[in-house]
Each structure stands twice: as C-alpha cells, then as structure tokens.
Amino acid sequence: MKNNRSAPQLATSRRALTLLELVMVVSILAVLTAMVVPGMNAQHEETRVAVARKSMQDLRDTISNRYLVDMGDLPRANVADSNRGGSAALPQLHFLFVNPRQMYGTGTLITYTSVNDYDASTRIGWNGPYVGTTPAKYPAISDKRFPKDPNDTRTWSDCGFTANQGLLNDQTLNDPWGSPYTIRLMSQTLGSDTIISEYVTSAGPNRASDTWTYNVDGSLNAGDDLALLIRSRKL
C-alpha cells in the first residue's frame, strides 16, 4: 500500500518531548549525578590517603635506614634557640635537606653534630640531602590557613601548626592536602618507664593538626591525622 504522506508531513508527525517529560529527564539526571559525584569524591579522598601513607612510609624508611644510621639520632634545638622552642623543639624534615650543624653548630643537646659532613672512612656524618624530591617551604604560622576562602579566617597556628614543627621557609614536604608533613613526639608512661615515640605525621583530610592522646588500650588517638611510627624508646 502506497504511503501518500510527504517528507515534511513525516517530520512534523514526530512527537516532541513535552515539558513534563523534559522535567522528568532532568530530574533523573540530577539524581544520578547526586549518586555518582559523592562516590567519586570519596574515591579521590581514599586515593589521597593512600598517597599520603605511601609518602610517609618512604619518609619513615629514609629516616630509619639512612638518616639515623649516619647521624645516630634526630636533632634537637639548642636550649638558647627560643625560636624553635628551645630544648622542646622537635626534629623535623628540614634536617633531611640541611645539615643541622649549619643551624645549631656544636652547642646542641646531642654530640653527633660535632661531625660536620659525611666522613667516608668512619661512615658517620650528614650525607644528605636524604630526599630527592624538591622540598616545599614551611609556612608562617600566623598566615591564613585557607586564603582562598574569605569566610575562613583561621591561621596555620589555629590549625595546630607550631614553630616547633618548622620556621618560615624551613624545608619540608607537603601531603596531598597541602599541609607539611611533620615529625611529632609522644610520651607514654608504662609502669615506672617513660616511653618516647616518634611519628611521621600528616594533618589528614581536615588539614588541621589534631591533638593526640593515648586510648586506654595504649593505641594512639590522633583524630583524622595520619601517623606512622618511626621508633619508640625508653628514657
């Protein structure tokens, strides 16, 4: 049977989407987007955590297997160096890039810094830089932590970063959230013994260095901070 309808008639006979159908399509797309995007964000965050943990493992291994072998201990600031917290100053990644003698001379709390650079005959001394990655710079703790957010007026200090963890332009490395990796010390009393533990740390997804405590079972409660034990020793 012959179809007598012309081509224009066939085109005009195709039904267009109604407004209701268009709204339904847009709604379905919005629901699918709402389901997919959080999953992608969560996956990206898991990837950042995995990258941070791998970097911390590399730092821990570098400190344990190279730095401590050459130097014998992690540096402590001179008592007179109040800028770095005096005798309370913490060892930091800066010393993987810079010989601590250049900053503290021989008047430090430990003796290994009387050795300047690496001595091939004794195999003792600073033999860095110990990290091949280009270092980042430690921020001024009085600066805004989130300068791109005008509504967030917190400073680096408000987010838990201190001069003990670094001075302005000290060399460090940054985690995937843009915070410097640091080394933190924790003390724990076990019976009559005081145990000092040293950790490589990241401020984690919330980008704030949290307050740490020990749980009743002796495990470390570090908020969302990532912490990897370097070593523990008895005082």
C-alpha positions as CSV (number, residue, x, y, z in Angstrom):
1,M,0.0,0.0,0.0
2,K,1.4,3.3,-1.1
3,N,2.1,5.9,1.6
4,N,0.9,9.3,0.3
5,R,2.4,11.4,3.1
6,S,5.2,13.7,2.0
7,A,8.6,14.1,3.8
8,P,7.6,17.3,5.6
9,Q,4.4,15.6,6.8
10,L,6.5,12.8,8.3
11,A,8.8,15.2,10.0
12,T,6.0,17.1,11.6
13,S,4.3,13.9,12.7
14,R,7.2,13.0,15.1
15,R,6.2,13.9,18.6
16,A,8.4,16.3,20.6
17,L,9.2,16.0,24.3
18,T,6.5,17.5,26.5
19,L,7.5,19.8,29.3
20,L,6.7,17.1,31.8
21,E,8.9,14.6,30.1
22,L,11.7,17.1,30.0
23,V,11.4,17.8,33.7
24,M,11.5,14.0,34.4
25,V,14.6,13.6,32.3
26,V,16.4,16.5,34.1
27,S,15.3,15.1,37.4
28,I,16.7,11.6,36.6
29,L,20.0,13.1,35.6
30,A,20.1,15.2,38.8
31,V,19.5,12.1,40.9
32,L,22.2,10.1,39.0
33,T,24.7,13.0,39.4
34,A,23.9,13.2,43.2
35,M,24.6,9.4,43.4
36,V,27.8,9.4,41.4
37,V,29.6,12.6,42.5
38,P,29.9,11.8,46.2
39,G,31.3,8.4,45.3
40,M,33.9,10.0,43.0
41,N,34.8,12.4,45.8
42,A,35.1,9.6,48.3
43,Q,37.3,7.7,45.9
44,H,39.5,10.7,45.3
45,E,39.9,11.1,49.1
46,E,40.8,7.5,49.5
47,T,43.4,8.0,46.8
48,R,44.9,11.0,48.7
49,V,45.0,8.9,51.9
50,A,46.8,6.1,50.1
51,V,49.3,8.6,48.5
52,A,50.0,10.2,51.9
53,R,50.5,6.8,53.6
54,K,53.0,5.8,50.9
55,S,54.9,9.0,51.2
56,M,55.0,8.6,55.0
57,Q,56.3,5.1,54.7
58,D,59.1,6.3,52.4
59,L,60.0,9.1,54.8
60,R,60.0,6.7,57.8
61,D,62.2,4.2,55.9
62,T,64.6,7.1,54.8
63,I,64.9,8.3,58.4
64,S,65.3,4.8,59.9
65,N,67.6,3.2,57.3
66,R,69.7,6.2,56.2
67,Y,69.5,9.3,58.4
68,L,69.7,7.5,61.8
69,V,72.4,5.2,60.5
70,D,74.6,8.2,59.5
71,M,73.7,10.5,62.4
72,G,72.8,8.3,65.3
73,D,69.8,10.4,66.4
74,L,67.3,13.1,65.4
75,P,68.4,16.6,66.1
76,R,67.2,18.7,69.0
77,A,67.4,22.5,69.1
78,N,69.9,24.4,71.2
79,V,68.5,25.4,74.6
80,A,69.2,29.0,73.6
81,D,67.3,28.8,70.3
82,S,63.9,30.0,71.6
83,N,62.6,30.5,68.1
84,R,62.5,26.7,67.8
85,G,61.1,26.1,71.2
86,G,64.5,25.7,72.9
87,S,65.1,22.2,74.2
88,A,61.5,21.3,73.5
89,A,62.0,21.7,69.7
90,L,61.1,18.7,67.6
91,P,63.2,17.0,64.9
92,Q,61.8,17.9,61.6
93,L,62.1,17.0,57.9
94,H,64.3,20.1,57.4
95,F,67.2,18.1,58.6
96,L,66.8,15.6,55.7
97,F,67.7,18.6,53.4
98,V,70.1,20.7,55.6
99,N,72.9,19.6,57.9
100,P,71.7,20.5,61.5
101,R,75.3,21.8,62.2
102,Q,74.6,24.7,59.8
103,M,71.8,25.8,62.2
104,Y,72.9,24.7,65.6
105,G,76.6,24.4,65.4
106,T,78.2,22.2,68.1
107,G,76.2,23.6,71.0
108,T,73.3,21.2,70.7
109,L,71.9,18.7,73.1
110,I,73.5,15.8,71.4
111,T,77.0,15.1,70.3
112,Y,76.8,13.8,66.7
113,T,76.5,17.3,65.3
114,S,80.2,17.8,66.1
115,V,80.7,15.8,62.9
116,N,80.1,18.1,60.0
117,D,79.7,16.4,56.7
118,Y,79.9,12.7,55.9
119,D,83.2,11.0,56.6
120,A,83.7,8.1,54.2
121,S,86.3,6.5,56.5
122,T,84.1,6.4,59.6
123,R,80.8,6.4,57.7
124,I,79.5,8.9,60.1
125,G,78.0,12.3,59.5
126,W,75.4,14.1,57.5
127,N,75.2,12.6,54.0
128,G,72.2,14.4,52.5
129,P,70.0,15.5,51.1
130,Y,68.3,12.3,52.0
131,V,65.2,13.0,49.9
132,G,65.4,13.5,46.1
133,T,62.0,15.3,45.9
134,T,62.1,19.1,45.6
135,P,61.1,20.4,49.1
136,A,58.3,22.7,49.9
137,K,58.5,25.6,52.4
138,Y,57.1,25.6,55.9
139,P,54.5,28.5,56.2
140,A,54.4,31.4,58.6
141,I,52.1,30.1,61.3
142,S,50.4,33.5,61.6
143,D,49.3,33.4,57.9
144,K,45.7,32.3,56.9
145,R,45.4,28.6,56.5
146,F,42.8,28.8,53.8
147,P,43.4,32.1,51.9
148,K,41.1,31.1,49.0
149,D,38.1,31.1,51.4
150,P,37.4,34.6,52.7
151,N,35.0,33.3,55.3
152,D,37.6,31.1,56.9
153,T,39.9,33.3,59.0
154,R,41.8,30.5,60.7
155,T,45.6,30.7,60.7
156,W,48.1,27.9,60.4
157,S,48.6,28.2,64.2
158,D,44.8,27.9,64.7
159,C,45.0,24.6,62.8
160,G,47.6,23.2,65.1
161,F,50.9,24.0,63.3
162,T,53.6,25.4,65.5
163,A,57.1,26.9,65.3
164,N,58.4,23.7,66.9
165,Q,57.3,21.9,63.7
166,G,59.1,24.4,61.5
167,L,60.0,28.1,61.0
168,L,59.1,30.1,57.9
169,N,60.8,28.7,54.8
170,D,62.2,25.6,56.5
171,Q,62.4,22.8,54.0
172,T,59.7,20.2,54.3
173,L,57.4,18.1,52.1
174,N,53.6,18.6,51.6
175,D,50.9,16.0,51.9
176,P,48.1,15.7,49.2
177,W,46.0,18.2,51.1
178,G,48.7,20.9,51.0
179,S,49.9,20.6,54.6
180,P,53.5,20.0,55.6
181,Y,54.5,16.5,56.8
182,T,55.9,16.8,60.3
183,I,57.6,14.7,63.0
184,R,55.9,14.6,66.3
185,L,56.9,13.1,69.7
186,M,54.5,11.4,72.1
187,S,55.4,10.3,75.6
188,Q,53.6,7.5,77.4
189,T,54.1,6.2,81.0
190,L,54.2,2.4,81.3
191,G,54.7,1.4,84.9
192,S,57.8,3.2,86.0
193,D,59.1,3.8,82.5
194,T,58.5,6.8,80.2
195,I,58.3,5.8,76.5
196,I,59.0,8.3,73.8
197,S,57.6,7.6,70.4
198,E,58.5,9.5,67.2
199,Y,56.0,9.6,64.4
200,V,55.9,10.9,60.8
201,T,52.6,12.7,60.5
202,S,50.1,14.2,58.1
203,A,47.3,16.6,59.2
204,G,44.9,14.5,57.1
205,P,41.8,15.4,55.2
206,N,40.6,18.1,57.6
207,R,44.1,19.8,57.1
208,A,44.4,20.6,60.8
209,S,47.0,19.1,63.1
210,D,44.9,17.5,65.8
211,T,45.5,17.0,69.5
212,W,46.8,13.4,70.1
213,T,46.1,11.3,73.1
214,Y,46.5,7.6,74.0
215,N,43.5,5.4,74.4
216,V,43.0,3.1,77.4
217,D,44.4,0.2,75.4
218,G,47.5,2.2,74.6
219,S,46.6,2.9,71.0
220,L,47.1,6.4,69.6
221,N,44.1,8.6,69.1
222,A,45.1,11.2,66.5
223,G,41.7,12.3,65.1
224,D,41.9,12.2,61.3
225,D,45.7,12.8,61.4
226,L,47.8,10.1,59.7
227,A,50.6,8.9,62.0
228,L,53.3,6.4,61.2
229,L,55.6,5.2,64.0
230,I,59.4,5.7,63.4
231,R,60.6,4.3,66.6
232,S,59.8,4.1,70.4
233,R,62.5,4.3,73.1
234,K,62.7,4.4,76.8
235,L,64.0,7.4,78.6
